[in-house]
Amino acid sequence: MTATATGLPDLRIKVLGPLEIHVGGERRTLTAPMARRAMAVLLLDANHLVSTQALMEELWDEEPPRLARKTVQTYIYQLRQAFKFPGGEERLETGPGGYRLTARQGELDLWEFEQRVTRARTALASGAPEDAARLLREGLALWRGEPFAGLEAGPLLTARIAQIGEARLGALELRIEADLQLGRHQALVAELRRLTVDHPIDERFTAQLMIAAHRSGQRSTALDAYLRLRRRLVDELGIEPSERLRGLQQDILREVLPPASKPEQTAVRRPAPPAPAPARRAAPAVDQLPLETPDFVGRERDLDRIGEPGSPVVTLLGPAGVGKTALAVRAARAMAGRFPDGLLYASLHDASDRPRSPEAVLRSLLDGLGIGRRQQPEDTESLAALFRAAARERSLLVVLDDAAGRDQVLALLPGGENCLTLVTSRVRLSLPGARRLTLGPLGAEDAAAFFVRLVGEERVTGHRAALRHVVGRLGGHPLMLRAVGELYAARPMWTLSDLAAGLLDDDRLVAELQDEACAAPARADSALDRLAPSLRRSVFLLAAAGSGAFDTEQVKKVLELDTWSAQSVVGRLLDRHVLVLADAPPSGTATFRVPELIRFGVLAHAAEGVRAAPTAEPAPIDPMPATSCGRPARTALSVVRQGGAR
């Protein structure tokens, strides 16, 4: 039996592949599956106490047998036999409420791998890419397959194994970066092609392939790699490539990609620094957030409320186009420093505006955490458990955008103590422990500032009264302000007074905004199409009856309902934010209005005549309060009479 310099038998533990234990050259690996799983948990937390409860959760999840603790003790006895040294040295100790497995430097291949990666990072940062590449090749050579290959893992172990697998990909990325710095572009193209096939939504390898191919004279290969990645991201995750990757594509298109920097040639090569003591590995950072809206204004109070501690979930509710996503992304960027392990994002509707299944969203979130499809279970419940287990050890901020309802969201909540979830939705959500924020239109000053940012200060100079009228006419609604602002910016022959006068006629606004470049019609369509037919008909009738505010009595008259039924319809429309609370008059009676974007959608479709006429003609609603325009705006009623409402 071999021995170390201290005279103790040599211990060698291999986890970067099938689990193997060798004591003095003798194989001691257990064969019983559950005992091997317990060993894996203790090894991954070597030199730290692992609670009996944690072992039970890993072995039996949430359904431990009646004698679970005694069974754990049996597995611990088997492990002690495996780690039994001549002379009686004890490596597996019993502690308060759990067990501690002691491992020393040089005994665990995972630690050796991590040490080499750490030294390689320092070498690369110090301008020694050759040393970095050599260290990384040595570290990657320790891998014999998937970590703990052949081991049936529970939720905690699955998440930890995924982290180790992600560490290997990070080391591989770093080794390729070192080779790029050494000018080995041509030799890397084939390897990177394989990596982008194996990891089709990993931006790191796509970026490296783009660089290597471009510097090898294969510009079309570089651009094709970008397009393949973009298609996958849009189709599977509903997101665009990162700003860095988009910038890289533009550099290649313009042929301004900087040439490879040659490593310095020095007489004496700088050795890599000595390895530090092994440390527990943190999860790698990931950023899936969309770009911030560059012309974002206002919402300071909402940003402060989102950032307040105390709630693991914050819901941002409001009408379509009011700026929920922009606010969520802005807040997430502002708080990014509190969540070093990642900023995750998922759109909860697909490109056809259909709600995405929790299973599809969970898979995209797990992809973002580096847990590949082959490691993901089949059913939604197991996917949710794996996501929660992965989040338990991380500090994550998760943005769930455009939720369809409560049931869709519940399976997607990470639940970790150090995690925060921002959920945006057009419908009222009741989520456990959530802080709710309801977004309304921008205030008059913020709406004016937003419009000025869109059109430029020079287009509003001398027209402040007209500016106030325009933002008031559009109700301070961000998407309508953007649509009209972008239209005004594209019409140099208009003055702001011309625009203000044109907005007095709904027909003109509807006609001008029927443009492929304008997002308002599609967003209005989406809001209306998501409604049940009876509610959609109610919105059409209320919008057609006038642009002013109205109370429940007038709803009864328009919809021909009794008081209880009218109040029920109003409540359901408020829940879906296609009806909003208006400023109450001095009497205190609650009044409501149809948001300007939704009213615009009714006008647009009625004018096209593509929807069936309502079964009953609505009675006009007298505006409450009176319009602020010089003359009343043309009501939607006449348009609906001509075109109909479905």
GIDA-V271499 format. One record per backbone hydrogen bond with DSSP energy under -1.0 kcal/mol. CO is the residue of the C=O (numbers start at 0). NH is the residue of the N-H. If there is no record, write none. Layout:
# GIDA-V271499
co->CO nh->NH
co->CO nh->NH
This chain:
# GIDA-V271499
co->1 nh->9
co->3 nh->6
co->7 nh->3
co->9 nh->23
co->11 nh->21
co->12 nh->108
co->13 nh->19
co->14 nh->16
co->14 nh->147
co->15 nh->143
co->16 nh->147
co->19 nh->13
co->20 nh->27
co->21 nh->11
co->22 nh->25
co->25 nh->22
co->31 nh->35
co->32 nh->36
co->33 nh->37
co->34 nh->38
co->35 nh->39
co->36 nh->40
co->37 nh->41
co->38 nh->42
co->39 nh->43
co->42 nh->45
co->44 nh->47
co->49 nh->98
co->50 nh->54
co->51 nh->55
co->52 nh->56
co->53 nh->57
co->54 nh->58
co->55 nh->59
co->56 nh->60
co->59 nh->62
co->64 nh->67
co->66 nh->70
co->67 nh->71
co->68 nh->72
co->69 nh->73
co->70 nh->74
co->71 nh->75
co->72 nh->76
co->73 nh->77
co->74 nh->78
co->75 nh->79
co->76 nh->80
co->77 nh->81
co->78 nh->82
co->80 nh->83
co->84 nh->87
co->90 nh->101
co->92 nh->99
co->94 nh->97
co->96 nh->51
co->97 nh->94
co->98 nh->49
co->99 nh->92
co->100 nh->46
co->103 nh->106
co->106 nh->12
co->107 nh->111
co->108 nh->112
co->109 nh->113
co->110 nh->114
co->111 nh->115
co->112 nh->116
co->113 nh->117
co->114 nh->118
co->115 nh->119
co->116 nh->120
co->117 nh->121
co->118 nh->122
co->119 nh->123
co->120 nh->124
co->121 nh->125
co->122 nh->127
co->123 nh->126
co->127 nh->131
co->128 nh->132
co->129 nh->133
co->130 nh->134
co->131 nh->135
co->132 nh->136
co->133 nh->137
co->134 nh->138
co->135 nh->139
co->136 nh->140
co->138 nh->141
co->139 nh->142
co->145 nh->148
co->147 nh->150
co->153 nh->157
co->154 nh->158
co->155 nh->159
co->156 nh->160
co->157 nh->161
co->158 nh->162
co->159 nh->163
co->160 nh->164
co->161 nh->165
co->162 nh->166
co->163 nh->167
co->164 nh->168
co->165 nh->169
co->166 nh->170
co->167 nh->171
co->168 nh->172
co->169 nh->173
co->170 nh->174
co->171 nh->175
co->172 nh->176
co->173 nh->177
co->174 nh->178
co->175 nh->179
co->176 nh->180
co->177 nh->181
co->178 nh->183
co->179 nh->182
co->184 nh->188
co->187 nh->191
co->188 nh->192
co->189 nh->193
co->190 nh->194
co->191 nh->195
co->192 nh->196
co->193 nh->197
co->194 nh->198
co->198 nh->201
co->201 nh->205
co->202 nh->206
co->203 nh->207
co->204 nh->208
co->205 nh->209
co->206 nh->210
co->207 nh->211
co->208 nh->212
co->209 nh->213
co->210 nh->214
co->212 nh->217
co->213 nh->216
co->217 nh->221
co->218 nh->222
co->219 nh->223
co->220 nh->224
co->221 nh->225
co->222 nh->226
co->223 nh->227
co->224 nh->228
co->225 nh->229
co->226 nh->230
co->227 nh->231
co->228 nh->232
co->229 nh->233
co->230 nh->234
co->231 nh->235
co->232 nh->236
co->232 nh->237
co->232 nh->238
co->241 nh->245
co->242 nh->246
co->243 nh->247
co->244 nh->248
co->245 nh->249
co->246 nh->250
co->247 nh->251
co->248 nh->252
co->249 nh->253
co->250 nh->255
co->285 nh->342
co->292 nh->295
co->298 nh->302
co->299 nh->303
co->300 nh->304
co->301 nh->305
co->302 nh->306
co->311 nh->420
co->312 nh->434
co->313 nh->422
co->314 nh->436
co->315 nh->424
co->316 nh->438
co->318 nh->321
co->320 nh->478
co->322 nh->326
co->323 nh->327
co->324 nh->328
co->325 nh->329
co->326 nh->330
co->327 nh->331
co->328 nh->332
co->329 nh->333
co->330 nh->334
co->332 nh->335
co->334 nh->337
co->335 nh->338
co->338 nh->341
co->341 nh->396
co->342 nh->287
co->343 nh->398
co->345 nh->400
co->347 nh->355
co->349 nh->352
co->353 nh->349
co->356 nh->360
co->357 nh->361
co->358 nh->362
co->359 nh->363
co->360 nh->364
co->361 nh->365
co->362 nh->366
co->363 nh->367
co->364 nh->368
co->365 nh->370
co->366 nh->369
co->371 nh->374
co->372 nh->375
co->378 nh->382
co->379 nh->383
co->380 nh->384
co->381 nh->385
co->382 nh->386
co->383 nh->387
co->384 nh->388
co->385 nh->389
co->386 nh->390
co->387 nh->391
co->390 nh->393
co->394 nh->340
co->395 nh->419
co->396 nh->343
co->397 nh->421
co->398 nh->345
co->399 nh->423
co->400 nh->347
co->404 nh->408
co->405 nh->409
co->408 nh->411
co->409 nh->412
co->415 nh->418
co->419 nh->397
co->420 nh->313
co->421 nh->399
co->422 nh->315
co->423 nh->402
co->424 nh->317
co->430 nh->433
co->434 nh->314
co->436 nh->316
co->442 nh->446
co->443 nh->447
co->444 nh->448
co->445 nh->449
co->446 nh->450
co->447 nh->451
co->448 nh->452
co->449 nh->453
co->450 nh->454
co->451 nh->455
co->455 nh->458
co->456 nh->459
co->456 nh->460
co->459 nh->462
co->462 nh->466
co->463 nh->467
co->464 nh->468
co->465 nh->469
co->466 nh->470
co->467 nh->471
co->468 nh->472
co->469 nh->473
co->470 nh->475
co->471 nh->474
co->473 nh->476
co->475 nh->441
co->476 nh->480
co->477 nh->481
co->478 nh->482
co->479 nh->483
co->480 nh->484
co->481 nh->485
co->482 nh->486
co->483 nh->487
co->484 nh->488
co->485 nh->489
co->487 nh->490
co->490 nh->493
co->494 nh->498
co->495 nh->499
co->496 nh->500
co->497 nh->501
co->498 nh->502
co->500 nh->503
co->501 nh->504
co->503 nh->633
co->504 nh->508
co->505 nh->509
co->506 nh->510
co->507 nh->511
co->508 nh->512
co->512 nh->514
co->514 nh->517
co->518 nh->522
co->519 nh->523
co->520 nh->524
co->521 nh->525
co->522 nh->526
co->523 nh->527
co->524 nh->528
co->525 nh->529
co->527 nh->530
co->531 nh->535
co->532 nh->536
co->533 nh->537
co->534 nh->538
co->535 nh->539
co->536 nh->540
co->537 nh->541
co->538 nh->542
co->539 nh->543
co->540 nh->544
co->542 nh->545
co->544 nh->620
co->549 nh->591
co->550 nh->554
co->551 nh->555
co->552 nh->556
co->553 nh->557
co->554 nh->558
co->555 nh->559
co->555 nh->560
co->561 nh->565
co->562 nh->566
co->563 nh->567
co->564 nh->568
co->565 nh->569
co->566 nh->570
co->567 nh->571
co->568 nh->572
co->569 nh->573
co->570 nh->574
co->571 nh->575
co->572 nh->577
co->573 nh->576
co->574 nh->427
co->579 nh->592
co->584 nh->587
co->590 nh->581
co->591 nh->549
co->592 nh->579
co->594 nh->598
co->595 nh->599
co->596 nh->600
co->597 nh->601
co->598 nh->602
co->599 nh->603
co->600 nh->604
co->601 nh->605
co->602 nh->606
co->603 nh->607
co->604 nh->609
co->635 nh->639
co->636 nh->640
co->637 nh->641
co->638 nh->642
co->639 nh->643
